[in-house]
C-alpha cells in the first residue's frame, strides 16, 4: 500500500506527461516516424536497461538505492519538459532526451522496487498483491492526465501543463523518503544459519529441515520455501540460474506482444494529427485508458490467483485488436481502441510480473526482471519502428501485429505447459502458510 501511494504520485507525473508526448513532438515539428522512434526508444529504455540495473541491484543488495534514484530521475525530467517549447531549435532534441530520461528512471527503479513488492505481496498472494499496487499506480495514471487537461483548458499552454507536475513529483519523493526510513533493504535483515531472502523479517527454516539445507522440492521446481522465498545454504552457495526453459519462453513471448503494443505517443499523434481531436481532450482519453488498465490489472490478478497463469492467454488477443481500433479514422472507434490498449497495459504491468516472480527464485528476481524487461524493451523498440514506418499502410500494419501476437500466443501456450507454477490457488496457499 505504501509503495502504491508512491507510485500513485509518481504516475501523476509520468503518465500526466505521457499523453502529451506525441502532441509536444508534433508541435516542435516531428514526423510520425520520429514520434514512433522516440516513443519506441523511450519504452525500450524503460524495459531494456533493466537488464543492467536488475543484476546490479542483485549484486549489491542495495534495492532501495536503485529505487530512490529511479524515482528522482523521473521527478526531475518530466517537469523540465516545460522548457522544450521555449528552447527554440533545440526544443525537439531536448524534449526527446527528457522523454527518454523519464523512462530511463523507470528502468533504474523498477527491478529493485519489484523485488521489494514481490516480498511484501507473498503473504497475500502475488496476483492480488501486484494488482492492488497496480490499481493505486493506475489511480495516479488517471489523476495526472486529468490535472494536465485542466491546466491545458485553463491556459492553453503545454509548458504550463508540464510545469504543474512538479507538485506530485515533490509529494512522491517526500513519501518515498518517509517509507525508506521504515523499511530495510532485504540484505540488511540479519541472517541465521538459514536465511529466507526478502522476507521482513527473515523466515525460519521449514519444519523438519536440517540447518543450512535447501528444502526438497518437486521435480523440476525451484528450491523455494512455501512463502515464495529461496532458502540459501549457510555456506553461501550460489542460487539457481535465472534461465529456466519456461522463463526464457515467457520472455520471448513478451518480445512479440510488446512489438505489437503501440506506445500511446503514436496514438496521441494519430488523435491530434489525423482525427482532429483537441490536445486538451487527449489526456482525458488517456485517463480513460488508465481506468481500463486498473480493471484489467485487478481482474487478471484475481483470476491468476484463482485459476492460474492461463489468464495471460488473453493478452495477445487484446493487443491484436489495438491497431484495428486505435488507429481508425473515427474518434469513437479510436476511443474503443484506447480502452483495449489500457486493459492490455494493465495486464502486462501487473499479472505478467506475478508469473515472473513465480518462475524465478528470489535471489535472482532482480536479474530476472531485468532480463524479462530487456525482451519487452527490444519488442517496444521494434514496435516503434513498425508503427512509425507502416503508419500510412494500416492494413499491412494490422496484419503484422496479428502475426506477432500469434507467435506470442504459441510461446505462451508452451510456457504454461513447461511452467512450474500454472496451478490455481498458489497465492492463497502462500497466504495460509
The 8 nearest C-alpha neighbors of each residue, nearest first, counted from 0:
[[1, 3, 2, 132, 4, 131, 135, 5],
 [2, 0, 3, 4, 5, 178, 174, 175],
 [3, 1, 5, 4, 0, 6, 132, 116],
 [2, 4, 132, 0, 6, 135, 1, 5],
 [5, 3, 7, 1, 6, 2, 8, 0],
 [6, 4, 2, 171, 8, 3, 7, 9],
 [5, 7, 136, 9, 3, 4, 8, 10],
 [8, 6, 139, 136, 4, 10, 5, 9],
 [7, 9, 171, 11, 167, 5, 6, 10],
 [10, 8, 6, 12, 11, 7, 171, 168],
 [11, 9, 13, 140, 139, 12, 14, 7],
 [143, 10, 12, 139, 8, 15, 140, 9],
 [13, 11, 10, 9, 15, 164, 14, 168],
 [12, 14, 10, 16, 15, 11, 17, 9],
 [15, 13, 17, 140, 10, 16, 11, 12],
 [14, 16, 143, 144, 12, 11, 13, 17],
 [17, 15, 14, 19, 13, 18, 12, 20],
 [16, 18, 14, 20, 19, 15, 13, 264],
 [19, 17, 282, 20, 16, 267, 264, 285],
 [18, 20, 22, 17, 16, 21, 23, 282],
 [21, 19, 23, 17, 18, 22, 264, 24],
 [20, 22, 264, 268, 24, 23, 19, 267],
 [23, 21, 25, 19, 24, 20, 268, 26],
 [24, 22, 26, 20, 25, 21, 19, 27],
 [23, 25, 27, 21, 29, 26, 22, 20],
 [26, 24, 29, 22, 28, 27, 23, 21],
 [27, 25, 23, 24, 28, 22, 29, 84],
 [26, 28, 24, 25, 91, 29, 23, 90],
 [29, 27, 25, 26, 24, 30, 91, 23],
 [28, 30, 25, 24, 33, 27, 34, 31],
 [29, 31, 33, 32, 34, 28, 25, 24],
 [32, 30, 34, 33, 387, 35, 29, 268],
 [31, 33, 387, 35, 30, 34, 388, 36],
 [34, 32, 36, 30, 35, 31, 29, 37],
 [33, 35, 31, 37, 32, 36, 38, 30],
 [36, 34, 387, 383, 32, 38, 33, 37],
 [35, 37, 33, 39, 34, 383, 38, 40],
 [38, 36, 40, 34, 39, 35, 41, 33],
 [39, 37, 41, 35, 40, 36, 34, 264],
 [38, 40, 383, 380, 36, 42, 41, 37],
 [39, 41, 43, 37, 380, 38, 42, 36],
 [42, 40, 99, 38, 44, 39, 43, 102],
 [43, 41, 45, 39, 44, 40, 379, 376],
 [376, 42, 44, 40, 380, 46, 47, 41],
 [45, 43, 41, 47, 42, 46, 48, 103],
 [46, 44, 106, 102, 42, 103, 43, 105],
 [45, 47, 376, 372, 43, 373, 44, 49],
 [373, 46, 48, 376, 44, 49, 43, 372],
 [49, 47, 50, 51, 44, 106, 46, 45],
 [48, 50, 369, 52, 106, 51, 53, 47],
 [49, 51, 369, 370, 48, 373, 53, 47],
 [52, 50, 49, 48, 53, 54, 55, 369],
 [51, 53, 49, 55, 54, 107, 50, 56],
 [54, 52, 365, 366, 369, 110, 56, 49],
 [55, 53, 366, 57, 56, 52, 365, 51],
 [54, 56, 52, 58, 53, 57, 59, 51],
 [55, 57, 53, 59, 54, 60, 58, 62],
 [58, 56, 54, 60, 55, 59, 365, 53],
 [59, 57, 55, 56, 60, 54, 61, 53],
 [58, 60, 61, 56, 57, 55, 62, 54],
 [59, 61, 57, 56, 186, 62, 58, 184],
 [62, 60, 59, 64, 63, 56, 184, 65],
 [61, 63, 111, 65, 64, 56, 60, 184],
 [62, 64, 66, 61, 65, 67, 184, 111],
 [65, 63, 61, 67, 66, 62, 68, 56],
 [64, 66, 68, 108, 63, 62, 67, 107],
 [67, 65, 108, 63, 69, 64, 112, 68],
 [66, 68, 70, 64, 69, 65, 63, 71],
 [69, 67, 65, 71, 70, 66, 64, 72],
 [70, 68, 104, 108, 107, 72, 67, 71],
 [69, 71, 67, 73, 72, 68, 74, 104],
 [72, 70, 74, 68, 69, 73, 75, 67],
 [73, 71, 104, 69, 75, 70, 74, 76],
 [74, 72, 101, 76, 70, 104, 75, 71],
 [73, 75, 168, 71, 72, 76, 77, 70],
 [76, 74, 72, 73, 77, 71, 78, 79],
 [77, 75, 73, 79, 97, 101, 78, 74],
 [76, 78, 79, 80, 75, 73, 74, 101],
 [77, 79, 162, 161, 80, 165, 164, 76],
 [80, 78, 81, 76, 77, 82, 75, 162],
 [81, 79, 82, 78, 83, 77, 94, 161],
 [80, 82, 158, 161, 79, 162, 83, 78],
 [81, 83, 85, 80, 79, 84, 86, 158],
 [82, 84, 90, 86, 85, 80, 94, 81],
 [85, 83, 86, 82, 90, 87, 158, 81],
 [84, 86, 82, 83, 87, 90, 81, 158],
 [87, 85, 90, 83, 89, 84, 82, 88],
 [88, 86, 90, 89, 85, 84, 83, 91],
 [87, 89, 90, 86, 91, 92, 27, 85],
 [90, 88, 87, 92, 86, 91, 93, 83],
 [89, 91, 83, 86, 93, 87, 88, 92],
 [90, 92, 94, 93, 27, 89, 95, 24],
 [91, 93, 95, 94, 89, 90, 96, 88],
 [94, 92, 90, 96, 91, 95, 83, 89],
 [93, 95, 91, 97, 96, 92, 83, 90],
 [94, 96, 92, 98, 93, 97, 91, 99],
 [97, 95, 93, 99, 94, 98, 100, 92],
 [98, 96, 100, 94, 99, 76, 95, 101],
 [99, 97, 95, 101, 100, 96, 94, 41],
 [98, 100, 41, 96, 102, 97, 101, 95],
 [101, 99, 97, 103, 102, 98, 96, 76],
 [100, 102, 73, 104, 98, 99, 103, 76],
 [101, 103, 45, 105, 104, 99, 100, 41],
 [104, 102, 100, 106, 45, 105, 101, 44],
 [105, 103, 69, 72, 107, 102, 101, 73],
 [104, 106, 102, 103, 45, 108, 107, 109],
 [107, 105, 45, 49, 103, 104, 109, 48],
 [108, 106, 69, 104, 105, 52, 65, 109],
 [109, 107, 66, 69, 65, 105, 106, 111],
 [108, 110, 112, 106, 111, 105, 113, 107],
 [111, 109, 53, 365, 113, 368, 112, 108],
 [112, 110, 62, 114, 113, 109, 108, 66],
 [111, 113, 109, 115, 114, 110, 66, 108],
 [112, 114, 116, 110, 115, 111, 109, 117],
 [115, 113, 117, 111, 116, 112, 365, 110],
 [116, 114, 112, 113, 118, 117, 119, 111],
 [115, 117, 113, 119, 118, 114, 120, 112],
 [118, 116, 114, 120, 119, 115, 113, 121],
 [119, 117, 115, 197, 116, 121, 120, 198],
 [118, 120, 116, 117, 121, 115, 122, 198],
 [119, 121, 128, 125, 117, 118, 123, 122],
 [120, 122, 124, 125, 118, 123, 119, 117],
 [123, 121, 430, 120, 429, 124, 226, 119],
 [122, 124, 430, 120, 121, 128, 125, 426],
 [426, 125, 123, 121, 127, 126, 427, 122],
 [124, 126, 128, 120, 121, 127, 353, 426],
 [127, 125, 300, 304, 128, 124, 129, 353],
 [126, 128, 130, 300, 125, 129, 124, 301],
 [129, 127, 120, 125, 131, 130, 126, 124],
 [128, 130, 132, 127, 349, 126, 131, 125],
 [129, 131, 127, 133, 297, 300, 128, 296],
 [132, 130, 134, 128, 133, 129, 127, 135],
 [133, 131, 3, 129, 135, 130, 134, 136],
 [132, 134, 136, 130, 135, 131, 137, 129],
 [133, 135, 137, 293, 131, 136, 132, 130],
 [136, 134, 138, 3, 137, 132, 133, 7],
 [135, 137, 7, 133, 6, 134, 139, 138],
 [136, 138, 140, 134, 139, 135, 289, 293],
 [139, 137, 135, 141, 140, 136, 7, 134],
 [138, 140, 7, 11, 10, 142, 137, 141],
 [139, 141, 137, 10, 14, 11, 138, 143],
 [140, 142, 286, 138, 139, 289, 143, 144],
 [143, 141, 139, 145, 144, 140, 11, 146],
 [11, 142, 144, 15, 146, 145, 140, 141],
 [145, 143, 15, 282, 147, 146, 142, 286],
 [146, 144, 148, 142, 143, 147, 283, 149],
 [145, 147, 143, 149, 144, 148, 142, 150],
 [148, 146, 160, 150, 144, 149, 145, 151],
 [149, 147, 151, 145, 279, 150, 146, 282],
 [150, 148, 152, 146, 147, 151, 153, 145],
 [149, 151, 147, 153, 148, 152, 160, 154],
 [152, 150, 155, 148, 154, 153, 149, 279],
 [151, 153, 149, 150, 155, 154, 148, 279],
 [152, 154, 150, 151, 149, 155, 156, 148],
 [155, 153, 151, 156, 152, 150, 159, 160],
 [156, 154, 151, 152, 153, 157, 150, 279],
 [155, 157, 154, 159, 158, 151, 160, 150],
 [158, 156, 160, 159, 161, 151, 155, 81],
 [157, 159, 81, 161, 156, 160, 162, 82],
 [158, 160, 162, 156, 161, 157, 163, 81],
 [161, 159, 147, 157, 158, 150, 162, 163],
 [160, 162, 81, 78, 158, 159, 163, 164],
 [161, 163, 159, 78, 164, 81, 160, 165],
 [164, 162, 165, 161, 160, 166, 159, 78],
 [165, 163, 166, 12, 162, 161, 167, 78],
 [164, 166, 168, 163, 78, 167, 162, 169],
 [167, 165, 164, 168, 169, 163, 170, 12],
 [166, 168, 170, 8, 169, 164, 165, 171],
 [169, 167, 74, 165, 171, 166, 170, 9],
 [168, 170, 172, 166, 167, 171, 165, 173],
 [169, 171, 167, 173, 168, 172, 174, 166],
 [172, 170, 8, 5, 168, 174, 169, 173],
 [171, 173, 175, 169, 174, 170, 176, 168],
 [172, 174, 170, 176, 175, 171, 169, 177],
 [175, 173, 177, 171, 172, 176, 178, 5],
 [174, 176, 172, 178, 177, 173, 179, 171],
 [175, 177, 179, 173, 178, 174, 172, 180],
 [176, 178, 174, 175, 179, 180, 173, 181],
 [179, 177, 175, 181, 176, 180, 174, 182],
 [180, 178, 176, 181, 182, 177, 175, 183],
 [179, 181, 178, 177, 182, 176, 183, 175],
 [180, 182, 178, 179, 183, 177, 176, 175],
 [181, 183, 179, 180, 178, 184, 199, 185],
 [184, 182, 187, 185, 181, 179, 188, 180],
 [183, 185, 187, 186, 62, 63, 61, 182],
 [186, 184, 197, 187, 188, 183, 196, 198],
 [185, 187, 184, 188, 60, 61, 196, 197],
 [186, 188, 184, 185, 183, 189, 60, 190],
 [187, 189, 186, 185, 190, 200, 201, 183],
 [190, 188, 187, 191, 201, 186, 194, 200],
 [191, 189, 194, 188, 192, 193, 201, 195],
 [190, 192, 193, 194, 189, 233, 203, 201],
 [193, 191, 233, 211, 210, 194, 190, 232],
 [194, 192, 211, 191, 233, 204, 231, 232],
 [195, 193, 190, 191, 230, 196, 231, 201],
 [196, 194, 230, 201, 202, 228, 229, 198],
 [195, 197, 198, 228, 194, 229, 185, 201],
 [198, 196, 185, 118, 199, 195, 228, 115],
 [197, 199, 201, 200, 118, 196, 195, 202],
 [200, 198, 201, 197, 188, 185, 118, 119],
 [199, 201, 198, 202, 188, 197, 189, 195],
 [202, 200, 198, 195, 199, 194, 196, 203],
 [203, 201, 195, 200, 198, 204, 194, 199],
 [204, 202, 205, 201, 193, 195, 194, 191],
 [205, 203, 193, 206, 208, 202, 210, 230],
 [204, 206, 208, 207, 203, 224, 214, 225],
 [207, 205, 208, 204, 203, 209, 214, 210],
 [206, 208, 205, 209, 204, 214, 210, 212],
 [209, 207, 206, 205, 214, 210, 204, 212],
 [208, 210, 212, 211, 207, 204, 213, 214],
 [211, 209, 212, 192, 193, 208, 204, 233],
 [210, 212, 233, 232, 193, 192, 209, 213],
 [213, 211, 209, 210, 232, 214, 208, 193],
 [212, 214, 230, 232, 215, 231, 222, 211],
 [215, 213, 212, 222, 208, 216, 224, 205],
 [214, 216, 213, 222, 217, 223, 208, 212],
 [217, 215, 222, 220, 218, 214, 221, 223],
 [216, 218, 220, 219, 215, 221, 222, 419],
 [219, 217, 220, 216, 221, 215, 419, 222],
 [218, 220, 217, 221, 419, 216, 418, 417],
 [221, 219, 217, 218, 419, 216, 222, 223],
 [220, 222, 223, 360, 216, 219, 359, 239],
 [223, 221, 216, 229, 214, 220, 215, 213],
 [224, 222, 229, 228, 221, 227, 225, 230],
 [223, 225, 228, 226, 227, 229, 230, 222],
 [224, 226, 227, 429, 223, 432, 228, 428],
 [227, 225, 429, 224, 228, 121, 432, 122],
 [226, 228, 224, 225, 223, 121, 229, 429],
 [229, 227, 224, 223, 226, 195, 361, 196],
 [228, 230, 223, 224, 360, 361, 195, 222],
 [231, 229, 195, 213, 194, 228, 193, 223],
 [230, 232, 194, 229, 193, 233, 213, 235],
 [233, 231, 211, 234, 235, 212, 236, 213],
 [232, 234, 211, 192, 235, 193, 231, 236],
 [235, 233, 232, 236, 211, 231, 192, 237],
 [234, 236, 233, 232, 237, 231, 238, 211],
 [237, 235, 232, 234, 238, 231, 233, 239],
 [236, 238, 235, 239, 231, 232, 240, 362],
 [239, 237, 236, 362, 240, 231, 363, 360],
 [240, 238, 237, 241, 360, 221, 363, 222],
 [241, 239, 242, 238, 243, 363, 359, 360],
 [242, 240, 243, 367, 363, 359, 239, 366],
 [243, 241, 240, 247, 246, 244, 245, 367],
 [244, 242, 246, 245, 241, 247, 240, 359],
 [243, 245, 247, 246, 248, 242, 417, 414],
 [246, 244, 414, 248, 418, 243, 417, 247],
 [245, 247, 249, 243, 248, 244, 250, 242],
 [248, 246, 250, 244, 249, 245, 242, 251],
 [247, 249, 251, 245, 250, 246, 414, 410],
 [248, 250, 246, 252, 247, 251, 414, 245],
 [249, 251, 253, 247, 371, 252, 248, 374],
 [252, 250, 248, 254, 253, 249, 247, 374],
 [253, 251, 407, 249, 255, 250, 410, 254],
 [252, 254, 250, 256, 251, 375, 255, 257],
 [255, 253, 378, 375, 374, 251, 257, 252],
 [256, 254, 258, 403, 407, 252, 257, 253],
 [255, 257, 259, 253, 258, 404, 254, 407],
 [258, 256, 378, 260, 379, 254, 259, 255],
 [259, 257, 382, 378, 379, 255, 256, 381],
 [258, 260, 400, 256, 257, 382, 261, 318],
 [261, 259, 257, 258, 318, 256, 262, 382],
 [260, 262, 259, 263, 382, 383, 265, 386],
 [263, 261, 264, 265, 38, 260, 39, 266],
 [264, 262, 266, 265, 267, 261, 18, 17],
 [263, 265, 21, 267, 262, 266, 20, 268],
 [264, 266, 268, 263, 267, 262, 35, 269],
 [267, 265, 263, 269, 268, 264, 270, 325],
 [268, 266, 270, 264, 269, 265, 21, 263],
 [267, 269, 21, 265, 266, 271, 270, 272],
 [268, 270, 266, 272, 273, 267, 271, 265],
 [271, 269, 274, 267, 276, 268, 272, 273],
 [270, 272, 275, 276, 268, 269, 274, 273],
 [271, 273, 269, 268, 270, 275, 274, 276],
 [274, 272, 269, 275, 270, 271, 328, 268],
 [273, 275, 270, 276, 271, 328, 272, 330],
 [276, 274, 271, 273, 272, 270, 277, 269],
 [275, 277, 271, 270, 274, 278, 280, 281],
 [278, 276, 279, 280, 275, 271, 281, 270],
 [277, 279, 281, 280, 276, 271, 22, 282],
 [278, 280, 148, 277, 151, 281, 152, 282],
 [281, 279, 283, 278, 277, 282, 284, 276],
 [280, 282, 284, 283, 278, 279, 285, 18],
 [283, 281, 144, 285, 284, 18, 280, 148],
 [284, 282, 286, 280, 285, 281, 145, 144],
 [283, 285, 287, 281, 286, 282, 288, 280],
 [284, 286, 282, 288, 287, 283, 18, 289],
 [287, 285, 141, 283, 289, 288, 284, 144],
 [286, 288, 284, 290, 285, 289, 283, 291],
 [289, 287, 341, 338, 285, 291, 286, 290],
 [288, 290, 292, 286, 291, 287, 141, 341],
 [289, 291, 287, 293, 292, 288, 286, 294],
 [290, 292, 342, 288, 294, 341, 289, 293],
 [293, 291, 345, 342, 341, 289, 295, 290],
 [294, 292, 134, 296, 290, 295, 291, 137],
 [293, 295, 291, 297, 292, 296, 298, 290],
 [294, 296, 342, 292, 345, 298, 293, 297],
 [297, 295, 345, 346, 293, 299, 130, 294],
 [296, 298, 130, 300, 294, 299, 295, 293],
 [299, 297, 295, 301, 300, 296, 294, 302],
 [298, 300, 302, 296, 301, 297, 303, 295],
 [301, 299, 126, 303, 297, 127, 350, 130],
 [300, 302, 304, 303, 298, 299, 127, 126],
 [303, 301, 305, 299, 306, 300, 304, 298],
 [302, 304, 307, 300, 301, 308, 306, 305],
 [305, 303, 424, 301, 426, 302, 126, 307],
 [304, 306, 302, 424, 423, 303, 307, 301],
 [305, 307, 423, 302, 303, 304, 424, 422],
 [308, 306, 423, 303, 421, 422, 309, 304],
 [307, 309, 421, 310, 303, 311, 354, 306],
 [310, 308, 311, 307, 312, 421, 415, 306],
 [309, 311, 308, 312, 303, 313, 299, 302],
 [312, 310, 313, 309, 314, 308, 351, 299],
 [313, 311, 310, 314, 309, 408, 315, 411],
 [312, 314, 311, 316, 315, 310, 317, 309],
 [313, 315, 317, 316, 311, 312, 343, 318],
 [316, 314, 318, 404, 317, 313, 256, 319],
 [315, 317, 313, 319, 314, 318, 320, 404],
 [318, 316, 314, 315, 319, 320, 343, 339],
 [317, 319, 315, 321, 320, 316, 260, 314],
 [320, 318, 401, 316, 317, 321, 400, 315],
 [319, 321, 318, 323, 317, 322, 324, 316],
 [320, 322, 318, 336, 324, 323, 325, 319],
 [323, 321, 325, 324, 326, 320, 397, 319],
 [322, 324, 320, 321, 325, 397, 326, 327],
 [325, 323, 336, 333, 327, 322, 321, 332],
 [324, 326, 336, 333, 322, 321, 327, 337],
 [327, 325, 322, 324, 333, 323, 328, 269],
 [326, 328, 324, 329, 325, 333, 332, 323],
 [329, 327, 274, 326, 330, 273, 333, 332],
 [330, 328, 332, 331, 327, 333, 274, 326],
 [331, 329, 333, 332, 334, 274, 328, 327],
 [332, 330, 334, 333, 329, 335, 336, 327],
 [331, 333, 335, 334, 329, 330, 324, 327],
 [332, 334, 325, 336, 330, 324, 335, 331],
 [335, 333, 337, 331, 336, 332, 330, 338],
 [336, 334, 332, 338, 333, 337, 339, 324],
 [337, 335, 325, 324, 333, 339, 334, 338],
 [336, 338, 340, 334, 335, 339, 288, 325],
 [339, 337, 288, 341, 335, 340, 336, 291],
 [338, 340, 336, 342, 341, 337, 343, 335],
 [341, 339, 337, 343, 338, 342, 321, 336],
 [340, 342, 288, 292, 338, 344, 291, 339],
 [341, 343, 292, 295, 291, 345, 339, 344],
 [344, 342, 340, 346, 341, 345, 317, 314],
 [343, 345, 341, 347, 342, 346, 292, 348],
 [346, 344, 292, 296, 342, 295, 348, 343],
 [345, 347, 296, 343, 349, 350, 344, 348],
 [348, 346, 344, 351, 345, 349, 343, 350],
 [347, 349, 345, 346, 344, 351, 350, 352],
 [350, 348, 352, 346, 351, 129, 347, 130],
 [349, 351, 353, 352, 300, 346, 126, 299],
 [350, 352, 347, 353, 354, 349, 348, 346],
 [353, 351, 355, 350, 354, 349, 356, 348],
 [352, 354, 350, 356, 351, 355, 125, 126],
 [353, 355, 357, 356, 352, 351, 358, 350],
 [356, 354, 352, 358, 357, 353, 359, 351],
 [357, 355, 353, 354, 359, 358, 352, 364],
 [358, 356, 354, 355, 359, 353, 420, 360],
 [357, 359, 355, 356, 354, 246, 419, 420],
 [358, 360, 356, 357, 364, 241, 355, 361],
 [361, 359, 229, 363, 362, 364, 221, 223],
 [360, 362, 364, 363, 228, 229, 359, 196],
 [363, 361, 364, 360, 238, 196, 57, 229],
 [364, 362, 366, 361, 365, 360, 367, 241],
 [363, 365, 367, 361, 366, 362, 368, 359],
 [366, 364, 53, 110, 368, 367, 363, 57],
 [367, 365, 54, 53, 369, 363, 364, 368],
 [368, 366, 364, 370, 369, 365, 371, 241],
 [369, 367, 371, 365, 366, 110, 370, 372],
 [368, 370, 50, 49, 53, 366, 372, 367],
 [371, 369, 50, 373, 367, 372, 368, 366],
 [372, 370, 368, 250, 374, 373, 369, 367],
 [371, 373, 46, 375, 369, 374, 370, 47],
 [47, 374, 372, 376, 370, 46, 375, 371],
 [373, 375, 254, 377, 372, 371, 376, 250],
 [374, 376, 372, 254, 378, 373, 253, 257],
 [43, 377, 375, 46, 47, 373, 379, 378],
 [376, 378, 380, 374, 379, 375, 43, 373],
 [377, 379, 258, 254, 257, 375, 381, 376],
 [380, 378, 382, 376, 258, 257, 43, 381],
 [379, 381, 39, 383, 43, 377, 382, 40],
 [382, 380, 378, 384, 379, 383, 258, 385],
 [381, 383, 258, 385, 379, 380, 384, 259],
 [382, 384, 39, 35, 380, 386, 385, 381],
 [383, 385, 387, 381, 382, 386, 36, 388],
 [386, 384, 382, 383, 388, 387, 389, 381],
 [385, 387, 389, 383, 390, 384, 388, 382],
 [386, 388, 32, 35, 384, 390, 385, 389],
 [387, 389, 385, 386, 390, 384, 32, 391],
 [390, 388, 392, 386, 391, 396, 387, 385],
 [391, 389, 387, 386, 392, 388, 393, 396],
 [390, 392, 389, 393, 388, 387, 396, 386],
 [393, 391, 389, 390, 395, 394, 396, 388],
 [392, 394, 396, 395, 391, 397, 390, 389],
 [395, 393, 397, 396, 392, 398, 323, 399],
 [396, 394, 398, 393, 397, 392, 399, 389],
 [395, 397, 393, 399, 394, 398, 389, 400],
 [396, 398, 394, 400, 399, 395, 322, 393],
 [397, 399, 401, 395, 396, 400, 394, 402],
 [400, 398, 396, 402, 401, 397, 395, 403],
 [401, 399, 259, 403, 397, 402, 398, 319],
 [400, 402, 398, 404, 319, 399, 403, 397],
 [403, 401, 405, 399, 400, 404, 398, 406],
 [404, 402, 400, 406, 255, 401, 405, 399],
 [405, 403, 407, 315, 401, 406, 402, 256],
 [404, 406, 402, 408, 407, 403, 401, 409],
 [405, 407, 403, 409, 404, 408, 410, 402],
 [408, 406, 252, 404, 410, 255, 405, 409],
 [407, 409, 411, 405, 406, 410, 404, 315],
 [408, 410, 412, 406, 411, 407, 405, 413],
 [411, 409, 413, 407, 252, 412, 408, 414],
 [412, 410, 414, 408, 413, 409, 407, 252],
 [411, 413, 409, 415, 414, 410, 408, 416],
 [412, 414, 410, 416, 411, 415, 417, 409],
 [415, 413, 411, 245, 417, 412, 416, 418],
 [416, 414, 418, 412, 417, 413, 411, 421],
 [415, 417, 413, 414, 418, 412, 421, 245],
 [418, 416, 414, 415, 245, 413, 419, 244],
 [419, 417, 415, 245, 420, 414, 416, 421],
 [418, 420, 220, 417, 421, 358, 219, 245],
 [419, 421, 418, 422, 357, 358, 308, 307],
 [420, 422, 307, 308, 418, 415, 419, 423],
 [423, 421, 307, 420, 425, 424, 306, 308],
 [424, 422, 306, 307, 305, 425, 304, 421],
 [423, 425, 305, 427, 304, 426, 428, 422],
 [426, 424, 428, 427, 423, 304, 429, 422],
 [124, 425, 427, 429, 428, 304, 424, 125],
 [426, 428, 430, 424, 429, 425, 124, 431],
 [427, 429, 425, 431, 430, 426, 432, 424],
 [430, 428, 226, 432, 426, 427, 431, 122],
 [429, 431, 122, 427, 123, 428, 432, 124],
 [432, 430, 428, 429, 427, 122, 123, 426],
 [431, 429, 430, 428, 225, 226, 122, 427]]
